[in-house]
Amino acid sequence: MKQILKRIGLALGILLLAGSPAVLAAETGKPVNALVKKDAIQLINIAGKQRMLSQRIAKDYLYLGRKIATDKARKELEVSLKEFRDNQKRLGELINDPEIKNLLAFVNMSLEELEGIVKKPFSLDNAQLVLDLSESMLEGSQYVVDSLKKLANIKESKVVATAGKQRMLAQRIAKYYIAYQAGIKDKNTIDQMKAAVSEFDKNLKSLMQNKDNTATINQKLAKVDRLWKIVYKFYLNIEKGGLPFIVYTTTNDITKEMDAITKLYVELYK
């Protein structure tokens, strides 16, 4: 764990000290700030989805370890690992800035290490390593999203990034819920879980107030809101536990709806 955190700090330290603006490129080879708005928003969605996948991969490993929803978790884990690898490859092809490319390489290293661990028998030590690696993958992906938002400098990119982050937060909720049930019962697990619930609630209200929403977007957000109002108290009862399957299915339902909403925002603002 200490080695992982040291590598994270070193990688991010290099980026912070570099101080140069990131120049990201689409297939045309043009820098992102010279791209049309559509291309920038699409890149934000790709990088944003990596945040969600990093959390879903860890969640599925923990569910498999607890032998809950095993068939669903095993299939989802395989699909998520492949999608994460494919997205990383695409981002690597679209990004020219060396500092960002270095960070993508670091995320790839974390992914490779995680893939090796998930093939091993479940243990609390391995579970903790998977949690740590998923955090480094999340942090790296968030950095790419933030860089794109800054370089694109368009209001709409913030809406897409917020909607996309809801996908991640739903999976993060499930990840920390099952981590606690699996035996990682420290204060950080509880704090991270409750922070994810609070941020999801805040973001949902913000999206529902977005004046550009279409009727379809509002309809889907209302569906998420109805589901959220029913289940969010279950999530907060992390220490009580006892509802791992409900948490698994509802967070997946919410993630699916938020993914559809994010794609609608991408189309709306292109």
C-alpha positions, -999 to 999 in steps of 0.1 A, spaced: 0 0 0 28 24 9 45 17 -24 13 24 -43 7 57 -25 44 67 -30 40 61 -68 8 81 -68 24 111 -51 54 110 -74 33 109 -105 11 137 -94 40 157 -81 57 156 -115 25 169 -131 20 197 -106 56 209 -109 55 208 -147 32 237 -148 27 235 -186 -8 235 -200 -19 201 -213 -24 198 -250 -48 170 -259 -54 160 -295 -82 143 -313 -78 121 -343 -71 151 -364 -40 159 -343 -54 193 -333 -50 205 -297 -82 202 -277 -86 240 -274 -87 241 -312 -112 213 -315 -149 219 -321 -170 218 -289 -184 183 -298 -149 167 -298 -140 181 -264 -172 170 -248 -169 135 -262 -134 132 -248 -146 143 -214 -172 116 -215 -146 89 -224 -123 100 -196 -152 104 -172 -164 69 -178 -130 56 -167 -138 70 -132 -169 48 -130 -151 17 -143 -123 20 -118 -149 18 -90 -170 -9 -106 -140 -32 -111 -131 -30 -74 -168 -34 -64 -172 -66 -84 -140 -81 -70 -153 -75 -35 -188 -89 -43 -171 -120 -57 -150 -123 -26 -182 -122 -5 -199 -147 -28 -228 -123 -34 -243 -118 -69 -214 -139 -82 -226 -145 -117 -235 -109 -123 -203 -96 -106 -180 -120 -126 -195 -110 -159 -195 -73 -151 -159 -75 -139 -147 -90 -172 -166 -65 -193 -154 -35 -171 -117 -45 -174 -119 -48 -211 -137 -15 -215 -112 2 -192 -83 -11 -213 -100 -1 -246 -107 34 -233 -72 39 -220 -59 29 -254 -82 54 -271 -72 82 -247 -36 75 -253 -41 79 -291 -60 112 -286 -36 128 -261 -3 144 -272 8 162 -240 37 142 -225 27 149 -189 -8 136 -194 5 106 -214 28 98 -184 -2 98 -161 -21 76 -184 9 52 -184 8 53 -146 -29 44 -146 -21 16 -170 5 3 -145 -21 4 -118 -46 -15 -140 -20 -42 -148 -13 -47 -111 -50 -48 -103 -56 -74 -130 -30 -96 -115 -46 -94 -80 -82 -101 -91 -70 -134 -105 -57 -145 -71 -78 -160 -43 -98 -134 -23 -82 -122 10 -85 -90 30 -50 -80 20 -58 -84 -17 -91 -65 -12 -72 -36 4 -48 -35 -25 -77 -35 -50 -92 -6 -32 -60 14 -32 -54 7 -69 -89 17 -78 -83 50 -60 -52 57 -80 -70 48 -113 -98 71 -102 -75 100 -94 -56 97 -127 -89 97 -147 -102 126 -127 -71 146 -136 -77 140 -173 -113 151 -170 -103 183 -152 -76 191 -178 -101 187 -206 -127 209 -188 -101 236 -184 -88 235 -219 -122 233 -235 -133 263 -214 -170 257 -222 -198 258 -197 -214 227 -212 -184 205 -204 -191 210 -166 -226 196 -170 -213 165 -189 -186 160 -164 -211 162 -135 -235 138 -151 -207 114 -158 -194 117 -123 -228 104 -110 -220 71 -127 -188 68 -107 -204 79 -74 -231 52 -77 -204 25 -81 -183 41 -54 -212 38 -30 -215 1 -37 -177 -4 -35 -174 10 0 -206 -6 12 -194 -41 3 -158 -33 14 -172 -28 49 -192 -60 48 -161 -78 35 -142 -69 67 -125 -35 59 -143 -18 87 -122 13 93 -133 49 96 -121 57 61 -145 32 46 -175 47 64 -163 83 56 -158 77 19 -191 59 16 -210 88 32 -191 114 13 -201 97 -20 -238 97 -10 -236 134 -1 -219 143 -33 -243 123 -55 -273 140 -38 -258 174 -44 -250 167 -80 -284 153 -87 -301 184 -75 -278 206 -96 -285 186 -128 -323 187 -122 -320 225 -121 -300 228 -154 -320 251 -176 -309 234 -208 -324 200 -199 -347 185 -226 -380 168 -216 -363 134 -220 -334 144 -197 -358 157 -171 -378 125 -173 -348 103 -168 -335 125 -139 -369 123 -123 -367 85 -124 -332 86 -108 -345 110 -82 -375 87 -73 -351 57 -69 -326 77 -50 -351 90 -25 -361 54 -17 -327 38 -14 -301 64 -2 -309 57 35 -300 21 29 -266 32 17 -260 54 48 -267 24 71 -234 9 61 -225 -2 96 -258 -20 99 -254 -38 66 -276 -67 55 -286 -53 21 -257 -61 -2 -278 -74 -31 -302 -44 -30 -272 -21 -30 -257 -39 -59 -288 -38 -81 -299 -3 -73 -265 13 -78 -263 -5 -111 -297 8 -121 -287 43 -112 -254 40 -131 -273 28 -162 -297 57 -161 -269 82 -155 -249 68 -184 -279 73 -206 -284 109 -193 -247 117 -198 -249 106 -235 -280 128 -239 -260 157 -225 -232 149 -250 -257 150 -278 -274 182 -265 -242 202 -263 -224 189 -294 
